[in-house]
Amino acid sequence: MKNVFIETYGCQMNEYDSELIRSILTKENYAFVKNEFDADIVMLNTCAIRENAHRKIYGRVHALKHARRDNPPKIGILGCMATNLRTDLLEDRNLNIDFIAGPDSYKRLPELIEQCYALDVETPHRGVSTDKPFDVTLSEFETYSDVIPARTDGVNSWLAIMRGCNNFCTFCVVPYTRGRERSRSTENIVEEVKLLAAQGFKQVTLLGQNVNSYRHEQNDFAKLLEAVASVDGIERIRFTSPHPKDFPDSLLQVMARNKKVCKHIHLPLQAGNDRVLDMMNRTYTQKEFLDLVVKIRTLMPTISLTTDIIVGFPTETDAEFEDTYRVMKEVEFDSAFMFKYSERKNTIASRKFPDDVSDEVKTERIVCLNELQKEISHKKNQEHIGQVHELLIEQEQSIHNPNFSVGRTDGNKIVTFPANHHKRNEFILTRITVATPHGLKGEVLKDSSS
C-alpha cells in the first residue's frame, strides 16, 4: 500500500476532481494522508487559468523536493496545467516530474503510478519520451458518472453535472484542457444527490464550465434544477458558473419560484465594452448583459449578483475601460472577482492579440475597480442591517475569532455570529446588526427548525 497526499488548486471543479481521484485510488488500495511528509506519492491537482497558478505549482514542486531531499516522493502533476503545459513539464530537468494526468485521464492513475515505479526515472529527463508516464488525452465521452466521489464530511457538496466547454472565449484555456461539453444524465445526477442527502449533506452546488448550457435528451438546466430540488433532505441548491448567454425565461422562473434554489447568480461580465467583448468572443453586448440583469432583478428583486472582471485585455483603451467601470457602477454587483489579463499559452488571444496593455496600466485599472466595488459591497451589505436571514452554519468556530461561528445566507453572504454550541450543517435565524464591505455580523434569534 502506498500513501498519497493530494493538494488542490483553482476552481471548484478541481475540488470535485480531487474527490474523484480519492475514490479511484482508494479502490486500488492506496491510502490518503493529510501530511505530505507521510506520503510516498504527492499529487498536485492544478489550474491553468492564470499565470500566478503556474508560478505557485513550480514553486511548490521545488519546495517539496527541498523538504524531502533525503526521502523524495513521486510527484505527479494533474489537471488543467498538466494538459496545457505537458511538454514544458516533462522537459524541465529542474522539476523532474514523475507522472502527469489530465482531467479526463484519472481512471488511468493507478496504471500511471505503477509505470512510474516500474521504470527507472531517477536520471535527469532528456526530452519528451515514454519513460515519464503521462496521459492528457481529451475525451468526448468521459463524465465520471460511474465514480462516486470520496467526499469528506461537510456542509456543501460539489457535484459536476457536465464537463468541458464549447464557448472558446479567446482568453480561456478550458476548451483545450478539459475538452468539449458533455453532460451526465439527469437520472444519474439525481441518484448522486439522493446519496448526498442520505449522507447528511443539506446543500449541493452543481458544477460545470458553463453549467446552464446543460443538456441531456429532453432535459435542460431548468428541468435538472427541478429534479434536484425534488430530492428530500437537500435544502439548498447552488450552481456555478453560468454564462450570460444561457439564461432562458424557464430557468429564471424555476429559480424565482423554487425555495430550494438559492437566490444568488454568479454572472461573469468580464468587460463592459462591446468591442472588447467581441474580441473576447463573449457573444453578448453591454446592452444584452444589462437587459438580462433587469430581467433577473424584476423576477427576483432581492437576488445577490456577483461577477468576474478582466482588466487590460489586449488593445483595451482607457475609454473602453471606462465602459466597464460604468457597467459595474450601474449594476452594483454584491461582489466581484477582478483580475489583470495574463496571456495563457495555447489560447486564441495568445495567438492573435499582442499583450500590449502595460502592467502599470492594468494595476491602475484594477485598483480603480476595487475601490468602486468596495463602496458598492459596503452599500449592498448595509441594506441587510435589521433584516432576518436564515443561515446554514459552515464553521462552529471562526478561524479569525473562536468566539464566533460562521454561516451563509441564501444569497451567499457570509455572516458571523456569537458562538453558542451551534453545530455545522444546522440552520439558524439571525438578525443582521453590522455590515462591512466584506461581510455581515448578526445576532441569533433561534434555530430555524424550532
C-alpha positions in Angstrom: 0.0 0.0 0.0 1.3 3.4 -1.0 0.4 6.6 0.9 -0.9 9.5 -1.2 -1.1 13.3 -0.5 -3.1 15.4 -2.9 -3.2 19.2 -3.0 -5.8 21.0 -4.9 -5.5 24.4 -6.7 -8.0 26.5 -8.6 -11.7 26.1 -9.2 -14.5 24.1 -7.5 -14.3 21.6 -10.4 -10.8 20.7 -9.3 -12.0 20.2 -5.7 -14.6 17.8 -7.1 -12.0 16.1 -9.3 -9.8 15.5 -6.3 -12.7 13.7 -4.7 -13.0 11.5 -7.8 -9.3 10.8 -7.6 -9.5 9.7 -4.0 -12.3 7.4 -4.9 -10.4 5.9 -7.8 -7.2 5.3 -5.9 -8.8 4.1 -2.7 -10.4 1.3 -4.6 -6.9 0.3 -5.7 -5.7 0.1 -2.1 -3.9 3.5 -2.0 -4.2 5.3 1.3 -4.6 9.1 1.5 -2.7 11.0 4.2 -3.0 14.6 5.5 0.7 15.3 5.6 3.0 15.5 2.6 5.9 14.1 4.8 4.0 10.9 5.3 3.3 10.4 1.6 5.0 8.1 -0.9 3.2 10.0 -3.7 2.4 13.7 -3.8 -0.1 14.8 -6.4 -0.8 18.5 -7.3 -4.2 19.0 -9.0 -3.5 22.2 -10.9 -5.2 25.1 -12.6 -4.2 26.8 -15.8 -6.4 29.8 -15.8 -3.9 32.4 -14.6 -0.1 32.9 -14.6 0.0 33.0 -10.8 -1.3 29.5 -10.6 1.7 28.3 -12.7 4.2 30.1 -10.5 2.6 28.5 -7.4 3.0 25.0 -8.9 6.6 25.4 -9.9 7.5 26.9 -6.5 5.6 24.1 -4.7 7.4 21.4 -6.6 10.8 22.9 -5.8 9.8 23.3 -2.1 8.7 19.6 -2.0 12.0 18.4 -3.4 13.9 20.6 -1.0 11.9 19.4 2.0 12.0 15.8 1.1 15.5 15.6 -0.5 16.5 12.7 1.8 13.3 10.8 1.1 11.9 12.1 -2.2 8.3 11.2 -3.0 7.0 10.5 -6.5 5.4 13.8 -7.7 2.5 13.9 -10.2 1.0 16.9 -11.9 -2.7 16.6 -12.6 -5.4 18.8 -14.0 -5.5 21.6 -16.5 -1.9 22.7 -16.2 -0.8 19.1 -17.0 -2.7 19.2 -20.2 -1.8 22.7 -21.3 1.9 22.5 -20.4 2.6 18.8 -20.8 5.8 19.2 -22.9 7.2 22.0 -20.7 6.6 20.0 -17.5 8.1 16.8 -18.9 11.2 18.5 -20.4 12.0 20.6 -17.3 15.0 18.9 -15.7 14.8 21.0 -12.6 11.2 19.9 -11.9 11.8 16.2 -12.9 8.1 15.4 -12.6 7.4 11.6 -12.3 4.0 11.4 -13.9 1.2 13.6 -15.5 -2.5 13.1 -15.9 -5.1 15.4 -17.5 -8.7 15.9 -16.3 -10.1 13.1 -18.5 -7.4 10.5 -17.5 -7.9 10.0 -13.8 -9.1 6.4 -14.2 -5.6 5.6 -15.6 -3.9 7.0 -12.5 -3.3 3.5 -10.9 -1.6 2.4 -14.1 0.5 5.5 -14.5 1.7 5.2 -10.9 2.6 1.6 -11.4 4.6 2.5 -14.5 6.3 5.3 -12.5 7.6 2.8 -10.0 8.4 0.1 -12.6 10.6 2.4 -14.7 13.9 4.0 -13.9 13.0 7.7 -13.5 15.9 8.7 -11.3 18.1 10.1 -14.1 17.5 13.6 -15.4 14.9 13.6 -18.1 16.1 14.3 -21.7 13.2 15.3 -23.8 9.7 14.0 -24.0 9.5 10.2 -24.0 7.5 7.4 -22.6 9.8 6.9 -19.7 7.7 9.6 -17.9 4.2 8.1 -17.7 1.6 10.6 -18.8 -1.9 10.7 -20.3 -3.5 14.0 -21.2 -6.0 12.7 -23.7 -9.2 14.7 -24.1 -12.3 12.6 -24.1 -15.5 13.2 -26.0 -17.4 11.0 -23.6 -15.8 10.8 -20.1 -18.1 12.3 -17.4 -17.0 10.0 -14.4 -20.7 9.3 -13.9 -19.8 5.8 -12.7 -17.5 7.1 -10.0 -18.9 8.2 -6.6 -16.5 10.9 -5.2 -14.8 10.2 -1.9 -16.2 13.2 0.0 -15.3 14.3 3.5 -18.0 15.4 5.9 -19.1 18.9 5.4 -21.9 21.3 4.7 -21.7 21.8 0.9 -21.1 19.1 -1.7 -19.8 19.8 -5.2 -21.4 17.8 -8.0 -20.2 18.1 -11.6 -23.2 17.8 -13.9 -21.1 18.2 -17.1 -17.5 18.6 -18.2 -15.8 20.6 -20.9 -16.7 23.8 -22.6 -17.8 24.9 -26.1 -17.6 28.6 -25.7 -14.0 29.3 -26.7 -13.6 32.6 -25.1 -10.4 33.9 -26.5 -8.6 34.4 -23.2 -9.5 30.9 -21.8 -7.7 27.6 -22.0 -10.5 25.4 -20.7 -11.7 24.0 -24.0 -8.2 22.9 -24.7 -7.6 21.4 -21.2 -11.0 19.9 -20.5 -12.3 19.3 -24.0 -15.8 19.8 -25.4 -19.1 19.9 -23.5 -20.8 16.7 -22.5 -23.5 16.3 -19.9 -24.3 13.5 -17.4 -27.8 12.0 -17.5 -30.4 13.7 -15.2 -31.2 10.3 -13.6 -27.5 9.7 -12.8 -27.2 13.2 -11.2 -30.4 12.8 -9.2 -29.2 9.4 -7.8 -26.0 11.0 -6.6 -28.0 13.9 -5.0 -30.1 11.3 -3.2 -26.9 9.7 -1.9 -25.6 13.1 -0.7 -28.9 13.6 1.2 -28.6 10.2 2.8 -25.0 11.1 3.9 -26.4 14.2 5.6 -25.5 17.0 3.1 -28.1 19.8 3.1 -26.5 21.8 0.3 -25.3 20.8 -3.2 -23.5 23.0 -5.7 -23.9 21.9 -9.3 -20.8 22.5 -11.3 -20.0 23.0 -15.0 -17.7 25.2 -17.1 -21.0 26.6 -18.5 -23.4 25.0 -16.1 -26.6 26.4 -17.6 -25.9 25.0 -21.0 -26.6 21.6 -19.6 -28.5 19.3 -22.0 -29.3 15.6 -21.8 -32.0 14.2 -24.1 -35.1 16.4 -23.4 -33.8 17.9 -20.2 -32.2 21.4 -20.0 -30.7 23.0 -16.9 -34.1 24.3 -15.7 -35.6 20.8 -15.7 -32.5 19.5 -13.9 -32.8 22.1 -11.2 -36.4 21.0 -10.6 -35.4 17.3 -10.5 -32.6 18.0 -8.0 -34.9 20.2 -5.9 -37.4 17.3 -5.6 -34.9 15.2 -3.5 -35.8 15.1 0.1 -33.1 16.3 2.6 -31.5 18.7 0.2 -32.4 22.2 1.4 -30.2 24.5 -0.7 -29.1 24.2 -4.4 -26.4 26.4 -5.8 -24.7 26.4 -9.2 -21.6 27.8 -10.9 -20.5 29.0 -13.3 -23.2 30.1 -15.8 -22.8 32.2 -18.9 -24.9 35.3 -19.6 -25.9 33.9 -23.0 -27.8 30.9 -21.4 -30.5 32.4 -19.2 -33.9 31.5 -20.8 -37.0 32.6 -19.0 -37.7 29.0 -17.9 -34.5 28.9 -15.9 -35.2 32.2 -14.2 -38.8 31.2 -13.4 -37.6 28.0 -11.7 -35.1 30.0 -9.7 -37.8 32.5 -8.7 -40.4 30.0 -7.6 -38.4 27.2 -6.0 -37.4 28.0 -2.5 -34.5 25.4 -2.5 -32.7 27.2 -5.4 -30.6 29.9 -3.8 -31.1 33.4 -4.9 -27.6 34.1 -6.0 -26.2 34.2 -9.5 -22.5 34.5 -10.4 -22.9 36.4 -13.7 -19.4 36.9 -15.3 -19.3 40.2 -17.1 -15.5 40.2 -18.0 -15.7 43.6 -19.7 -18.3 46.3 -20.3 -17.2 47.4 -23.8 -18.7 45.8 -26.9 -15.5 45.8 -29.0 -13.6 44.1 -26.1 -16.4 41.7 -25.5 -16.4 40.8 -29.2 -12.6 40.2 -29.1 -13.1 38.0 -26.1 -15.8 36.1 -28.0 -18.3 36.5 -25.2 -21.2 36.6 -27.6 -23.3 39.3 -25.8 -23.2 43.1 -25.9 -23.2 45.5 -23.0 -26.9 46.2 -23.6 -27.8 42.5 -23.6 -26.0 42.0 -20.4 -27.7 44.9 -18.7 -31.1 43.8 -20.1 -30.5 40.4 -18.5 -29.7 42.0 -15.1 -33.0 43.9 -15.3 -34.9 40.7 -16.1 -33.3 38.8 -13.3 -34.0 41.6 -10.7 -37.6 42.0 -11.9 -38.3 38.3 -11.2 -36.1 38.2 -8.0 -35.7 41.7 -6.5 -33.5 40.5 -3.6 -31.2 38.3 -5.6 -27.4 38.6 -5.0 -25.3 39.1 -8.1 -21.6 38.6 -8.3 -19.3 38.7 -11.3 -15.8 38.3 -12.9 -13.9 41.1 -14.5 -10.7 41.1 -16.6 -8.8 44.4 -17.0 -6.2 45.2 -19.5 -7.3 42.8 -22.3 -5.2 43.4 -25.4 -5.8 46.8 -27.0 -8.3 47.9 -24.3 -8.2 51.7 -24.2 -8.9 54.0 -21.3 -12.3 54.9 -22.8 -13.2 51.2 -23.1 -12.2 50.5 -19.6 -14.5 53.3 -18.5 -17.4 51.3 -20.1 -16.6 48.5 -17.7 -16.5 51.0 -14.8 -19.9 52.4 -15.7 -21.5 49.0 -16.1 -20.2 47.9 -12.6 -21.5 51.2 -11.2 -24.9 50.7 -12.8 -25.4 47.0 -11.9 -24.0 47.2 -8.4 -22.7 43.7 -8.0 -22.7 42.3 -4.5 -19.0 41.3 -5.0 -16.6 40.8 -7.9 -13.5 38.8 -8.7 -11.2 41.0 -10.7 -8.0 40.1 -12.5 -5.4 41.6 -14.6 -5.3 40.0 -18.0 -2.4 37.5 -18.3 -1.7 35.7 -21.6 -2.3 31.9 -21.4 -0.4 29.6 -23.7 -2.5 28.0 -26.5 -5.4 30.4 -26.2 -6.8 32.3 -29.2 -5.8 35.6 -27.6 -2.2 34.5 -27.2 -2.1 33.7 -31.0 -4.0 36.7 -32.3 -3.6 39.6 -29.9 -0.4 41.2 -28.5 -0.5 41.7 -24.7 0.0 45.4 -25.3 -1.5 47.0 -22.1 1.3 47.7 -19.7 1.2 46.1 -16.2 1.2 49.6 -14.7 -2.0 50.5 -16.6 -3.6 47.1 -15.6 -2.7 47.8 -12.0 -4.2 51.3 -12.1 -7.4 49.9 -13.6 -7.8 47.1 -11.1 -7.2 49.4 -8.2 -9.9 51.7 -9.5 -12.4 48.9 -9.9 -11.5 47.5 -6.4 -12.2 50.9 -4.8 -15.5 51.1 -6.6 -16.5 47.6 -5.7 -15.6 48.1 -2.1 -18.0 51.1 -1.9 -20.8 49.1 -3.6 -20.3 46.0 -1.5 -20.5 48.1 1.7 -23.6 49.8 0.5 -25.3 46.5 -0.5 -24.3 44.9 2.8 -25.7 47.8 4.8 -29.1 47.2 3.2 -29.2 44.0 5.2 -29.0 45.6 8.6 -32.1 44.8 10.6 -33.1 42.0 8.3 -33.6 38.4 9.5 -31.8 35.8 7.5 -31.7 32.0 7.7 -28.1 30.8 7.9 -26.6 27.4 7.1 -23.7 27.1 9.6 -20.4 26.3 8.0 -17.9 26.8 10.9 -18.6 26.3 14.5 -15.7 28.5 15.3 -14.4 31.2 13.0 -10.7 30.8 12.1 -10.3 34.5 12.9 -12.2 34.5 16.2 -13.1 31.3 18.1 -15.9 33.2 19.9 -17.8 33.5 16.7 -19.4 31.0 14.4 -19.8 31.4 10.6 -22.9 30.8 8.4 -24.0 31.7 4.9 -27.3 33.3 3.7 -29.4 32.0 0.8 -27.9 34.9 -1.1 -24.3 33.7 -0.4 -23.4 36.3 2.2 -21.0 35.3 4.9 -22.4 36.1 8.4 -20.5 35.8 11.7 -22.5 35.5 15.0 -21.6 34.7 18.6 -20.8 31.0 19.1 -23.1 29.2 21.5 -22.9 25.4 20.9 -24.2 25.8 17.3 -23.3 22.9 15.0 -22.2 22.7 11.5 -24.8 21.9 8.9 -27.6 23.4 11.1 -29.9 26.2 10.1 -30.4 29.2 12.4 -32.2 32.6 12.2 -30.1 35.7 12.7 -30.8 39.4 12.6 -28.1 41.4 10.9 -26.5 44.1 13.2 -23.3 45.1 11.5 -22.2 45.4 7.8 -18.7 45.8 6.4 -17.6 45.7 2.7 -16.5 42.1 3.3 -19.4 40.5 5.3 -22.1 40.7 7.9 -22.5 40.2 11.6 -25.6 39.1 13.3 -27.4 38.0 16.5 -29.0 34.6 16.8 -32.8 34.7 17.1 -33.5 30.9 17.2 -32.8 27.7 15.4 -34.9 27.9 12.2 -36.3 24.4 12.9 -37.7 25.4 16.3 
